[in-house]
């Protein structure tokens, strides 16, 4: 199978703090790992290249999320940095919508029209909408195979659900030898609610960030702009259990393949208890984890370590089997 990776993004976009788009980058990484040189693109996706990261690590630290987890993982020689002169040379065209082009419907329409006129059918035109808002242009979705990240029930007839994923090479082997705290000290929060929680974002290297999660039985994660975030997968990849205070409110088609029932059971019966700056957990909303005490985020009460390990192992197996970038890439090509 030969794939053209043709993101809807400015071809000359080069600013490190703007280039990344997790959903697009996860798809690209998975496609390359699955198909190698049969992935073609005209775009210089330098933020994926190991050689660029080795040459200029400071530039990679300017990428969103300090460049952790997703970036500098590929050799440029692993895929084909050019496109065929024959526009019909591909089995499918994958068109992720870069965050700089959200809701730019006229540009997407022009791109889809070009490939439709070239003879591509709906199942061969794969549009990936990773925006964390629920907007969909239904007319354009009808022209292609459309995948939507923050998907609601009313999108069902227009799109398929999609979620984030983890590079397989970043999933650590399970190691509980240093696991000794109830809750990880990093407390995610929507910055518009309480920017002070940014004081818990203290990790300057990917290794120290991962090591932090390897010390914790539970690790807070939450909805921010949207429900999906790379943090969920990083927590699982380091042997901790994601602790959503409100996972039961997540729409069915958003985080569609995440084992929500298992996470809810683990939260409710394993004895992990948030420490709040006010009130009590039961019966109190915790919007964006914004009322958790930063100095002591939580504790264990009547903790069942063997049962915790059972739930953790189940979630960890799910990540390895169903939520890697390679599995994600196979999923989006599944309708061809």
C-alpha positions in Angstrom: 0.0 0.0 0.0 1.3 3.4 -1.0 0.1 6.5 0.9 0.4 10.2 0.3 0.6 12.1 3.5 -0.7 15.6 2.7 -1.5 17.6 5.8 -3.6 20.7 5.5 -1.0 23.1 6.9 1.3 25.9 5.6 4.1 24.2 3.7 6.6 26.7 5.0 5.6 26.5 8.7 8.9 26.4 10.6 8.4 27.9 14.0 9.2 25.3 16.6 6.4 26.4 18.9 3.8 26.1 16.1 4.8 23.0 14.1 3.5 20.2 16.2 0.0 18.8 16.0 -0.3 15.6 18.1 -3.1 13.9 16.1 -1.4 14.5 12.8 2.1 13.6 14.1 0.8 10.4 15.7 -0.7 9.3 12.4 2.5 10.1 10.5 4.7 8.2 13.0 2.4 5.2 12.8 2.2 5.2 9.0 6.0 5.4 8.7 6.5 2.6 11.2 3.9 0.4 9.3 4.7 1.3 5.7 8.2 2.8 5.6 9.2 4.2 2.2 5.7 3.7 0.9 4.7 6.8 2.8 5.3 9.9 0.7 5.1 13.5 1.6 6.2 16.9 0.2 6.4 18.4 3.7 9.6 18.8 5.5 8.5 17.3 8.9 11.8 18.0 10.6 10.4 17.7 14.1 10.1 14.0 13.5 13.8 13.5 12.7 16.4 12.0 15.1 19.2 13.8 13.4 17.5 17.2 13.9 17.0 16.6 17.6 20.6 15.5 18.0 21.8 18.6 16.2 19.5 21.1 17.9 18.0 19.9 21.1 17.1 23.4 22.3 14.8 23.8 19.3 13.0 20.6 20.2 12.4 22.0 23.7 10.5 24.8 22.2 8.0 22.4 20.6 4.7 22.0 22.4 5.1 19.8 25.5 8.8 20.5 25.5 9.0 18.0 22.6 8.5 15.0 24.9 7.3 11.6 23.7 6.4 12.3 20.1 9.3 14.0 18.5 12.7 13.2 17.1 11.9 9.5 16.7 12.3 8.8 13.0 15.1 8.7 10.5 14.4 10.8 7.5 15.3 7.8 5.3 12.5 5.8 6.8 9.9 7.5 4.5 9.9 9.1 1.1 10.4 12.9 1.2 8.8 13.7 -2.1 5.6 12.9 -4.0 5.1 11.1 -7.3 4.7 13.0 -10.5 1.7 10.8 -11.0 -1.1 12.1 -8.7 -2.9 8.8 -9.1 0.1 6.8 -7.8 -1.4 6.3 -4.3 -3.9 3.9 -2.7 -5.0 6.7 -0.4 -4.3 10.3 0.6 -4.2 11.1 4.3 -5.1 14.7 5.1 -4.7 15.7 8.7 -6.0 19.2 9.5 -3.2 21.0 11.3 -4.2 23.1 14.3 -3.2 26.3 12.3 -5.9 25.4 9.7 -8.9 24.5 12.0 -12.2 25.6 10.4 -10.5 26.7 7.2 -13.2 25.0 5.1 -12.4 26.7 1.8 -8.8 25.3 1.8 -10.0 21.8 2.7 -12.6 22.0 0.0 -10.1 23.0 -2.6 -7.7 20.2 -1.6 -10.5 17.6 -1.7 -11.8 18.8 -5.0 -8.3 18.4 -6.5 -8.0 14.8 -5.5 -11.6 14.0 -6.5 -11.0 15.5 -9.9 -7.9 13.3 -10.1 -10.2 10.2 -9.6 -9.9 9.4 -5.9 -13.0 8.0 -4.3 -14.4 8.9 -0.9 -12.8 5.9 0.9 -9.4 6.9 -0.5 -9.5 10.4 0.9 -8.9 10.3 4.6 -9.3 13.5 6.6 -8.1 13.6 10.2 -9.8 16.3 12.3 -7.9 16.5 15.6 -9.4 19.8 16.8 -10.6 19.7 20.4 -13.8 21.5 19.4 -16.8 19.6 18.2 -17.2 21.6 14.9 -17.6 19.5 11.7 -18.4 20.8 8.2 -20.9 18.1 7.3 -20.8 18.8 3.5 -17.0 18.4 3.4 -17.2 15.3 5.6 -19.5 13.8 3.0 -16.8 14.0 0.4 -14.2 11.9 2.3 -13.6 9.4 5.1 -13.6 11.7 8.0 -12.2 11.0 11.5 -13.0 13.3 14.4 -11.3 13.4 17.8 -13.7 15.3 20.0 -16.7 13.5 18.6 -20.3 13.7 19.8 -23.3 11.5 19.2 -24.7 13.8 16.5 -21.5 13.3 14.5 -22.1 9.6 14.0 -23.5 9.8 10.4 -20.7 12.1 9.3 -17.5 10.8 10.9 -15.6 8.0 12.6 -14.1 8.5 16.1 -10.3 8.8 16.6 -8.1 9.3 19.6 -4.5 9.9 20.5 -1.9 7.1 20.7 1.6 6.3 22.1 4.7 5.5 20.1 5.5 1.9 20.9 9.2 2.7 21.6 8.2 5.1 24.4 6.3 2.5 26.4 8.5 1.5 29.3 8.7 -1.9 30.8 6.7 -2.2 34.0 8.8 -1.4 37.1 7.2 -0.9 40.5 10.5 -0.8 42.4 10.2 3.0 43.0 6.4 3.2 43.2 5.9 4.8 46.6 3.4 7.7 46.4 -0.3 7.7 46.2 -0.7 10.4 43.5 1.8 11.9 41.1 2.6 15.5 42.0 1.8 16.9 38.6 -1.8 18.2 38.6 -3.2 19.1 35.2 -5.5 22.1 35.0 -7.0 24.3 32.4 -4.9 27.4 32.7 -7.9 29.7 32.4 -9.2 28.2 35.6 -6.2 28.4 37.8 -2.8 29.1 36.3 -1.1 28.5 39.7 -1.3 24.8 39.0 1.4 25.3 36.4 3.8 25.3 39.4 3.5 21.5 39.3 4.9 21.4 35.7 8.5 21.3 36.8 10.0 18.5 34.6 12.7 19.7 32.3 13.5 16.4 30.7 11.4 13.6 29.3 13.3 11.1 31.6 12.5 13.0 34.8 8.9 13.4 33.7 8.5 9.7 33.0 10.3 8.8 36.3 7.8 10.9 38.2 4.9 8.8 36.9 6.8 5.6 37.8 6.7 6.6 41.5 2.9 6.9 41.6 0.0 4.5 41.9 -2.4 7.0 40.5 -1.8 10.1 38.3 -4.3 12.9 37.8 -5.4 13.6 34.3 -8.4 15.5 33.0 -10.3 17.3 30.3 -8.6 20.5 29.3 -9.4 22.0 25.9 -10.7 18.6 24.9 -10.9 15.2 26.6 -8.0 13.6 24.8 -4.5 14.5 25.8 -1.1 12.7 25.4 -0.8 12.7 29.2 -3.3 9.8 29.5 -1.1 7.6 27.5 2.2 8.7 29.1 0.8 7.8 32.5 -0.2 4.3 31.4 3.1 3.9 29.6 4.9 4.4 32.9 2.8 1.9 34.9 0.5 4.3 36.7 -3.3 4.4 36.6 -4.8 7.6 35.1 -7.2 9.2 37.7 -10.0 11.1 36.0 -12.3 12.8 38.5 -15.1 12.9 36.0 -14.5 10.2 33.3 -18.2 9.3 33.5 -19.0 12.6 31.8 -16.8 11.9 28.7 -19.0 11.5 25.6 -19.2 7.9 24.2 -17.4 8.6 20.9 -14.7 10.8 22.5 -11.7 8.8 23.9 -13.8 6.1 22.2 -11.5 3.2 22.7 -10.1 4.1 26.2 -11.1 1.5 28.8 -13.3 4.0 30.6 -15.2 1.4 32.6 -11.9 -0.1 34.0 -10.6 3.4 34.9 -13.9 4.2 36.6 -13.8 0.9 38.6 -10.1 1.5 39.6 -11.0 5.0 40.7 -13.9 4.0 42.8 -12.8 0.8 44.6 -9.0 0.9 44.9 -8.8 3.5 47.7 -7.2 6.4 46.0 -8.6 9.6 47.5 -7.9 13.2 46.3 -6.9 15.8 48.9 -8.9 18.9 48.2 -8.3 22.5 49.2 -11.9 22.7 50.2 -14.8 20.4 50.8 -14.8 16.6 50.1 -14.6 14.6 46.9 -17.8 12.7 47.0 -20.6 15.0 45.9 -18.2 17.8 44.9 -17.3 18.6 41.3 -13.6 18.9 40.6 -13.5 21.0 37.4 -10.1 20.4 35.7 -8.7 19.0 39.0 -8.6 22.6 40.1 -9.4 22.1 43.8 -6.7 19.5 44.6 -4.1 20.5 47.2 -0.8 21.1 45.3 1.3 20.3 48.4 -0.3 16.9 49.0 -2.4 15.8 46.0 -3.9 12.6 47.4 -3.6 9.5 49.7 -4.5 5.9 49.8 -7.3 4.5 52.1 -7.9 0.8 52.4 -5.7 0.4 49.4 -5.7 -3.0 47.6 -2.3 -3.3 46.0 -2.9 -6.7 44.3 -6.2 -5.4 42.9 -4.5 -2.2 41.8 -1.9 -4.3 39.9 -4.7 -6.2 38.2 -6.3 -3.0 36.9 -3.0 -1.4 36.0 -1.9 -4.5 34.1 -5.2 -4.5 32.2 -4.8 -0.9 31.2 -1.1 -1.3 30.3 -1.9 -4.3 28.0 -4.6 -2.1 26.3 -2.0 0.5 25.6 0.4 -1.9 24.0 -2.3 -3.8 22.0 -4.7 -1.1 21.0 -3.3 2.4 21.5 0.1 2.6 19.8 0.6 4.9 16.8 1.0 1.9 14.6 -2.4 0.6 15.6 -3.8 4.1 15.1 -2.4 4.3 11.5 -3.9 0.8 10.7 -7.2 2.0 12.0 -7.4 5.1 9.8 -6.5 3.0 6.7 -9.1 0.4 7.5 -11.9 1.9 5.4 -9.9 1.9 2.1 
